[in-house]
Every structure is written in structure tokens, then in C-alpha cells.
């Protein structure tokens, strides 16, 4: 059995597949970025397992995370979503997805969302060399900068910790521990590997 990050449970196939196939892989698709930003915000105060197992429900509820469609959701539609057991029925979290969709649409010259979010790492994934889970911080200077700017632009549920979890999930930051088989696999997705940006790396 390959070595993995300690947070990847081997008794949950869906969670294990998320770690082995998705987490940490660079994402540039707008709908996927919007989805992960929404799901990381929904996780606040909950376990990632809870959100992951509701992922298909979220996709159905929020029009496959098409920002243009979600931005047009009416108050009546939000009320219907608050009765949908396939998502977390928290009013502030549900309303934040609609609010964030509108904020994405308002990025204007600073968009698209891909370019805007990746600008916080200068377009290049940060390469970390964490040896233990305890080495990994809850937030970084880049996630704090992202959080501050997103809030300024009207986004909600985008604190520094949420932003860092998003950055890790979407490959803006490779936070697999070095002993995990995925650390090297992700590095090798790019010819010659990523340029070294060791902003948060250990000595």
C-alpha cells in the first residue's frame, strides 16, 4: 500500500479517491474553482467528509457551479434550497454561494476567476516540503492576501483558513507531505517539475 498523507482515510473509498486523484492537482476551470471555494466555505465548522459526501447534491443544487446561473438565483430559490437535505441547510452558507457567484461576475478586468485567484501565487503553484502533518500551517501570507481581497470584493466565507484549504485543494499549493506518493506524482505532471516557490517550505 502506498504511503499517503495521514488525513486520507483508507476505510472511505470516496474520501481516499479524493486524496489520490484530485486534492492538490492544479485547477483552472472556472466552475471547478467556484465549486471548491463554495465547498470549502460550506465546510466551516464541519468535517470535510460531510461536505464531500454531499458534493453531488451541491452540484445539483447550484447549477453545476455555473457562476452566471447561480448569480441569478432568486430569494425564493434560496428558500427552496434551505429545505434540500442534499446540502448543508445553513442560510448564511447558502446565501454566500449566490453572493460569491455575483462577485465572480463582477470581477471585470481582473477576471477571469482563474487568473484572479492564481495571481496570489504569481501563477505558479507553491512547492512545500512538509514532512509531517503537524508542519502544515492553517494559513499562509498568500491565503491571508487572498482572503482580504476576496472580502473587499464582496465574497463571503473566505477567511484565511478557508482560502488556504482552497489553495491546497486546487493545487495552488502542493501540501501533500513529502512521504506521500502524490507529492511526487503531482510534481511530475509538469515537464521539468514546477519552478521552486518555497515561500512556506521548511529548511
FISE-123413 format. One record per residue: y, z, x of N, C-alpha, C in turn; residue number from 0; residue in one letter. Coordinates in steps of 0.001 Angstrom, whole numbers. Layout:
<atoms>
n_py, n_pz, n_px, ca_py, ca_pz, ca_px, c_py, c_pz, c_px, loro, fiti
Y, Z, X, Y, Z, X, Y, Z, X, NUM, a
...
</atoms>
This chain:
<atoms>
n_py, n_pz, n_px, ca_py, ca_pz, ca_px, c_py, c_pz, c_px, loro, fiti
-1197, 0, 845, 0, 0, 0, 1251, 0, 883, 0, x
2209, -912, 609, 3417, -961, 1450, 4266, 279, 1274, 1, x
5027, 612, 2310, 5941, 1735, 2232, 7169, 1332, 1422, 2, x
7621, 2244, 568, 8763, 1969, -299, 9761, 3106, -232, 3, x
10937, 2859, -801, 11909, 3925, -997, 11263, 4995, -1875, 4, x
11569, 6244, -1594, 10908, 7352, -2289, 11202, 7378, -3784, 5, x
12291, 6745, -4221, 12633, 6794, -5643, 11824, 5824, -6503, 6, x
11035, 4952, -5890, 10276, 3954, -6646, 8941, 4548, -7095, 7, x
8770, 4853, -8397, 7543, 5488, -8867, 6389, 4494, -8992, 8, x
5284, 4794, -8365, 4141, 3878, -8394, 3382, 3931, -9718, 9, x
3685, 4923, -10564, 2972, 5037, -11847, 3723, 4380, -12999, 10, x
4795, 3654, -12703, 5581, 2960, -13725, 5734, 1507, -13283, 11, x
4894, 607, -13793, 4911, -788, -13338, 6266, -1473, -13466, 12, x
6981, -1203, -14556, 8289, -1849, -14757, 9302, -1364, -13732, 13, x
9292, -74, -13483, 10203, 513, -12508, 9847, 34, -11107, 14, x
8561, -25, -10815, 8111, -470, -9500, 8507, -1925, -9264, 15, x
8354, -2762, -10285, 8737, -4171, -10164, 10243, -4298, -9933, 16, x
11015, -3428, -10573, 12469, -3455, -10383, 12802, -3197, -8918, 17, x
12165, -2204, -8318, 12387, -1923, -6900, 11899, -3057, -6023, 18, x
10698, -3551, -6285, 10057, -4515, -5393, 10627, -5925, -5485, 19, x
11218, -6265, -6617, 11615, -7654, -6832, 13112, -7855, -7063, 20, x
13808, -6813, -7458, 15186, -7017, -7908, 16224, -6180, -7179, 21, x
15982, -4882, -7053, 17008, -3973, -6537, 17392, -4344, -5107, 22, x
18681, -4558, -4888, 19173, -4882, -3555, 19285, -6355, -3252, 23, x
18783, -7213, -4150, 18897, -8663, -3937, 20298, -9108, -4361, 24, x
21026, -9841, -3524, 22388, -10262, -3870, 22462, -11042, -5180, 25, x
23384, -10640, -6032, 23583, -11259, -7341, 24968, -11893, -7390, 26, x
25023, -13134, -7875, 26308, -13821, -8027, 26519, -14361, -9437, 27, x
25494, -14299, -10269, 25588, -14785, -11641, 26435, -13833, -12488, 28, x
27394, -14370, -13216, 28334, -13533, -13960, 27639, -12650, -14985, 29, x
26714, -13227, -15768, 26036, -12441, -16794, 25231, -11307, -16181, 30, x
24571, -11564, -15059, 23788, -10523, -14396, 24688, -9431, -13835, 31, x
25806, -9818, -13263, 26746, -8816, -12748, 27289, -7950, -13878, 32, x
27660, -8580, -14982, 28159, -7841, -16148, 27072, -6929, -16701, 33, x
25850, -7436, -16752, 24728, -6628, -17235, 24547, -5374, -16385, 34, x
24497, -5544, -15063, 24233, -4403, -14203, 25393, -3409, -14208, 35, x
26615, -3911, -14291, 27760, -2997, -14382, 27663, -2186, -15676, 36, x
27235, -2837, -16753, 27096, -2163, -18047, 25962, -1144, -18022, 37, x
24831, -1538, -17442, 23672, -639, -17417, 23903, 559, -16510, 38, x
24569, 332, -15384, 24856, 1469, -14501, 25817, 2439, -15190, 39, x
26761, 1913, -15958, 27650, 2782, -16718, 26900, 3530, -17813, 40, x
25958, 2847, -18450, 25165, 3477, -19511, 24290, 4595, -18960, 41, x
23915, 4494, -17698, 23036, 5484, -17093, 23719, 6834, -16892, 42, x
25028, 6855, -16834, 25756, 8097, -16525, 25204, 9259, -17343, 43, x
24694, 10286, -16667, 24141, 11458, -17324, 22702, 11307, -17765, 44, x
22115, 10135, -17531, 20738, 9854, -17936, 19933, 9391, -16733, 45, x
18641, 9181, -16928, 17793, 8658, -15856, 17823, 7138, -15882, 46, x
17628, 6523, -14711, 17568, 5064, -14668, 16358, 4555, -15441, 47, x
15284, 5325, -15455, 14086, 4924, -16203, 14415, 4717, -17679, 48, x
15215, 5615, -18247, 15602, 5493, -19657, 16314, 4171, -19906, 49, x
17245, 3817, -19033, 18014, 2581, -19198, 17150, 1354, -18934, 50, x
16348, 1398, -17896, 15518, 250, -17543, 14587, -117, -18690, 51, x
14018, 879, -19341, 13082, 606, -20430, 13785, 170, -21713, 52, x
15102, 242, -21738, 15875, -262, -22876, 16591, -1569, -22529, 53, x
16280, -2125, -21400, 17024, -3278, -20901, 16984, -4472, -21853, 54, x
15816, -4777, -22382, 15726, -5912, -23307, 16524, -5635, -24578, 55, x
16546, -4379, -24999, 17354, -4022, -26156, 18828, -4251, -25898, 56, x
19273, -3907, -24699, 20662, -4150, -24324, 20983, -5639, -24301, 57, x
20053, -6424, -23800, 20304, -7870, -23743, 20440, -8456, -25135, 58, x
19606, -7998, -26057, 19713, -8481, -27442, 21010, -7998, -28077, 59, x
21329, -6742, -27850, 22497, -6151, -28494, 23807, -6750, -28005, 60, x
23837, -7120, -26729, 25096, -7577, -26131, 25047, -9052, -25714, 61, x
24443, -9872, -26569, 24512, -11337, -26429, 24171, -11814, -25029, 62, x
23090, -11249, -24462, 22650, -11603, -23107, 23763, -11417, -22074, 63, x
24672, -10518, -22380, 25794, -10161, -21499, 26673, -11358, -21148, 64, x
26961, -12149, -22162, 27950, -13219, -22035, 29320, -12589, -22305, 65, x
30181, -12446, -21287, 31463, -11758, -21496, 32312, -12371, -22604, 66, x
32301, -13689, -22727, 33127, -14338, -23746, 32692, -13926, -25143, 67, x
31386, -13800, -25342, 30876, -13412, -26660, 31093, -11923, -26916, 68, x
30813, -11097, -25931, 30933, -9651, -26125, 32393, -9249, -26342, 69, x
33304, -9933, -25693, 34729, -9615, -25853, 35200, -9824, -27295, 70, x
34463, -10625, -28057, 34838, -10906, -29453, 34143, -9974, -30448, 71, x
33361, -9004, -29954, 32691, -8074, -30868, 33730, -7315, -31690, 72, x
33492, -7229, -32978, 34404, -6539, -33890, 34039, -5058, -34001, 73, x
34956, -4228, -34513, 34614, -2821, -34754, 33383, -2666, -35644, 74, x
33225, -3567, -36600, 32061, -3494, -37494, 30766, -3737, -36712, 75, x
30817, -4647, -35769, 29627, -4907, -34963, 29315, -3716, -34060, 76, x
30332, -3085, -33533, 30130, -1881, -32724, 29462, -798, -33562, 77, x
29894, -655, -34808, 29286, 353, -35687, 27807, 56, -35911, 78, x
27466, -1211, -36036, 26044, -1571, -36194, 25259, -1233, -34941, 79, x
25870, -1465, -33775, 25187, -1163, -32519, 24926, 336, -32375, 80, x
25800, 1138, -32926, 25635, 2589, -32822, 24458, 3095, -33664, 81, x
23859, 2209, -34449, 22658, 2550, -35223, 21401, 1902, -34639, 82, x
21565, 1218, -33499, 20460, 469, -32885, 19710, 1360, -31894, 83, x
18462, 1724, -32198, 17709, 2622, -31311, 17256, 1972, -30007, 84, x
17453, 667, -29871, 17010, -9, -28647, 18011, 142, -27507, 85, x
19168, 774, -27779, 20144, 1057, -26737, 20524, 2540, -26816, 86, x
21295, 3003, -25847, 21811, 4371, -25892, 22993, 4378, -26855, 87, x
22873, 5156, -27927, 23875, 5118, -29000, 24991, 6129, -28735, 88, x
25709, 5867, -27680, 26857, 6676, -27308, 28096, 5817, -27530, 89, x
28980, 6271, -28404, 30126, 5434, -28794, 30963, 5001, -27595, 90, x
31294, 5938, -26725, 32145, 5590, -25597, 31482, 4553, -24693, 91, x
30178, 4690, -24500, 29479, 3740, -23636, 29375, 2368, -24292, 92, x
29098, 2345, -25579, 29008, 1055, -26284, 30371, 368, -26297, 93, x
31395, 1116, -26623, 32737, 522, -26663, 33180, 69, -25276, 94, x
32704, 751, -24235, 33108, 369, -22881, 32579, -1011, -22506, 95, x
31413, -1388, -23012, 30871, -2712, -22705, 31777, -3795, -23282, 96, x
32231, -3587, -24505, 33141, -4548, -25143, 34474, -4576, -24400, 97, x
34961, -3403, -24066, 36225, -3310, -23320, 36109, -4001, -21967, 98, x
34999, -3800, -21295, 34824, -4406, -19978, 34680, -5925, -20065, 99, x
34081, -6400, -21143, 33987, -7851, -21332, 35385, -8451, -21442, 100, x
36252, -7788, -22189, 37632, -8271, -22323, 38351, -8213, -20982, 101, x
38069, -7168, -20193, 38705, -7048, -18877, 38235, -8153, -17941, 102, x
36978, -8535, -18055, 36453, -9645, -17242, 37186, -10929, -17611, 103, x
37367, -11134, -18907, 38043, -12348, -19363, 39507, -12375, -18913, 104, x
40064, -11211, -18633, 41479, -11124, -18251, 41698, -11187, -16745, 105, x
40636, -11377, -15963, 40793, -11389, -14505, 41706, -12516, -14025, 106, x
41695, -13611, -14744, 42591, -14708, -14405, 42382, -15254, -13006, 107, x
43465, -15340, -12242, 43421, -15935, -10907, 42557, -15138, -9939, 108, x
42290, -13870, -10245, 41468, -13042, -9369, 39978, -13192, -9673, 109, x
39645, -13937, -10716, 38250, -14195, -11061, 37751, -15400, -10305, 110, x
36502, -15814, -10510, 35552, -15251, -11468, 35060, -13877, -11046, 111, x
34279, -13249, -11927, 33804, -11895, -11669, 33078, -11799, -10335, 112, x
32281, -12783, -10021, 31537, -12820, -8756, 32481, -12681, -7562, 113, x
33491, -13524, -7508, 34440, -13499, -6390, 35185, -12172, -6344, 114, x
35586, -11689, -7501, 36342, -10446, -7569, 35529, -9262, -7045, 115, x
34311, -9085, -7535, 33504, -7936, -7125, 33065, -8024, -5671, 116, x
32690, -9207, -5234, 32245, -9360, -3845, 33396, -9225, -2851, 117, x
34632, -9305, -3328, 35766, -9155, -2414, 35820, -7752, -1811, 118, x
35195, -6787, -2470, 35232, -5413, -1960, 34311, -5208, -760, 119, x
33474, -6202, -472, 32671, -6167, 762, 32957, -7427, 1585, 120, x
34128, -8021, 1349, 34539, -9236, 2069, 33528, -10360, 1920, 121, x
32825, -10392, 792, 31885, -11467, 519, 30574, -11372, 1265, 122, x
30378, -10300, 2015, 29180, -10156, 2844, 28507, -8814, 2578, 123, x
27220, -8800, 2241, 26550, -7526, 1966, 26631, -6559, 3147, 124, x
26883, -5308, 2824, 26885, -4265, 3840, 25446, -3943, 4229, 125, x
25156, -3924, 5513, 23813, -3623, 6003, 23761, -2179, 6473, 126, x
22960, -1374, 5804, 22776, 13, 6191, 21441, 182, 6901, 127, x
21310, 1254, 7616, 20034, 1565, 8286, 19648, 3011, 7981, 128, x
19634, 3323, 6680, 19256, 4670, 6272, 17774, 4891, 6563, 129, x
17451, 6034, 7148, 16053, 6362, 7439, 15430, 7227, 6347, 130, x
16260, 8003, 5649, 15776, 8920, 4620, 16677, 8821, 3397, 131, x
16111, 9116, 2232, 16904, 9073, 1007, 18096, 10017, 1092, 132, x
17903, 11157, 1771, 18987, 12120, 1892, 20161, 11633, 2703, 133, x
19974, 10550, 3452, 21058, 9990, 4250, 22035, 9172, 3404, 134, x
21593, 8740, 2231, 22376, 7789, 1433, 23448, 8528, 640, 135, x
24716, 8150, 799, 25797, 8839, 77, 25843, 8443, -1391, 136, x
26539, 9229, -2189, 26706, 8925, -3609, 27789, 7876, -3834, 137, x
28695, 7743, -2878, 29765, 6757, -2972, 30237, 6414, -1574, 138, x
30991, 5346, -1449, 31493, 4888, -154, 32971, 4502, -307, 139, x
33670, 4265, 798, 35049, 3786, 671, 35148, 2507, -161, 140, x
34176, 1609, -4, 34204, 357, -770, 34016, 616, -2256, 141, x
33115, 1534, -2615, 32892, 1806, -4040, 34096, 2532, -4642, 142, x
34770, 3349, -3848, 35974, 4011, -4348, 37092, 2994, -4578, 143, x
37199, 2040, -3668, 38217, 995, -3837, 37916, 138, -5065, 144, x
36642, -205, -5255, 36252, -989, -6418, 36544, -221, -7699, 145, x
36177, 1041, -7731, 36399, 1865, -8919, 37888, 1934, -9264, 146, x
38704, 2176, -8278, 40146, 2304, -8502, 40723, 1027, -9094, 147, x
40304, -121, -8545, 40855, -1392, -9022, 40318, -1760, -10398, 148, x
39031, -1499, -10638, 38471, -1785, -11960, 39163, -946, -13029, 149, x
39381, 327, -12748, 40071, 1186, -13713, 41497, 687, -13959, 150, x
42162, 255, -12898, 43529, -257, -13041, 43575, -1459, -13971, 151, x
42484, -2223, -13968, 42416, -3436, -14790, 41825, -3173, -16173, 152, x
41594, -1921, -16508, 41168, -1591, -17860, 39684, -1408, -18068, 153, x
38892, -1453, -17008, 37454, -1233, -17143, 37179, 256, -17372, 154, x
36045, 554, -18015, 35642, 1932, -18285, 34231, 2192, -17764, 155, x
33905, 3457, -17540, 32616, 3880, -16985, 32363, 3190, -15649, 156, x
33375, 3235, -14788, 33274, 2593, -13478, 33783, 3547, -12394, 157, x
33281, 4784, -12416, 33637, 5724, -11369, 33034, 5304, -10041, 158, x
33426, 5923, -8935, 32929, 5541, -7607, 31414, 5599, -7464, 159, x
30777, 6587, -8113, 29317, 6690, -8035, 28648, 5564, -8808, 160, x
29173, 5265, -9992, 28647, 4144, -10781, 28830, 2839, -10002, 161, x
29991, 2666, -9401, 30250, 1436, -8648, 29311, 1313, -7451, 162, x
29023, 2431, -6782, 28124, 2329, -5638, 26708, 2017, -6089, 163, x
26265, 2622, -7196, 24939, 2288, -7726, 24865, 802, -8089, 164, x
25944, 293, -8662, 26019, -1137, -8987, 25945, -1991, -7715, 165, x
26691, -1610, -6705, 26706, -2373, -5454, 25324, -2395, -4798, 166, x
24630, -1268, -4863, 23284, -1204, -4306, 22324, -2077, -5106, 167, x
22418, -1998, -6423, 21512, -2755, -7285, 21701, -4257, -7132, 168, x
22956, -4687, -6988, 23268, -6124, -6961, 23407, -6688, -5556, 169, x
22964, -5928, -4551, 22894, -6465, -3202, 24200, -6578, -2451, 170, x
25267, -5980, -2969, 26496, -5934, -2185, 26314, -4983, -1014, 171, x
25271, -4170, -1110, 24990, -3136, -116, 23468, -2983, -49, 172, x
22882, -3173, 1120, 21431, -3007, 1267, 21126, -1546, 1547, 173, x
20713, -820, 515, 20454, 600, 646, 18976, 958, 618, 174, x
18096, -25, 768, 16694, 323, 990, 16618, 1067, 2321, 175, x
15800, 2111, 2391, 15617, 2781, 3680, 14896, 1823, 4617, 176, x
15107, 1987, 5904, 14569, 1019, 6868, 13051, 988, 6892, 177, x
12402, 2066, 6464, 10945, 2070, 6438, 10360, 1350, 5237, 178, x
11210, 1010, 4260, 10753, 313, 3056, 10543, -1172, 3366, 179, x
9457, -1732, 2870, 9163, -3141, 3166, 10248, -4073, 2648, 180, x
10996, -3639, 1640, 12025, -4505, 1072, 13268, -4595, 1953, 181, x
13501, -3618, 2815, 14677, -3703, 3680, 14624, -4985, 4498, 182, x
13514, -5230, 5162, 13373, -6420, 5989, 13268, -7680, 5147, 183, x
12557, -7628, 4028, 12430, -8813, 3184, 13787, -9307, 2704, 184, x
14647, -8374, 2306, 15969, -8775, 1839, 16797, -9340, 2981, 185, x
16708, -8722, 4135, 17416, -9260, 5293, 16980, -10697, 5583, 186, x
15689, -10947, 5458, 15136, -12249, 5829, 15363, -13337, 4786, 187, x
15976, -12975, 3662, 16285, -14002, 2656, 17328, -14978, 3177, 188, x
18070, -14586, 4191, 19156, -15407, 4706, 18842, -15834, 6131, 189, x
18912, -17116, 6418, 18638, -17589, 7785, 19484, -16836, 8805, 190, x
18825, -16246, 9754, 19540, -15513, 10777, 19944, -14113, 10353, 191, x
19601, -13743, 9113, 19965, -12412, 8628, 21430, -12354, 8249, 192, x
21856, -11239, 7706, 23250, -11056, 7340, 24078, -10707, 8561, 193, x
25319, -11116, 8592, 26225, -10603, 9626, 26283, -9082, 9499, 194, x
26389, -8400, 10583, 26335, -6946, 10548, 27664, -6346, 10087, 195, x
27636, -5665, 8949, 28782, -4904, 8456, 28290, -3481, 8269, 196, x
28318, -2690, 9308, 27701, -1378, 9285, 28699, -264, 8961, 197, x
29496, -506, 7948, 30545, 432, 7576, 30001, 1841, 7341, 198, x
28788, 1925, 6755, 28246, 3238, 6428, 26945, 3531, 7178, 199, x
26658, 2756, 8216, 25392, 2915, 8910, 25370, 4167, 9792, 200, x
24193, 4716, 9930, 24009, 5837, 10846, 23995, 5322, 12291, 201, x
24283, 6176, 13255, 24217, 5749, 14668, 22808, 5276, 15003, 202, x
</atoms>
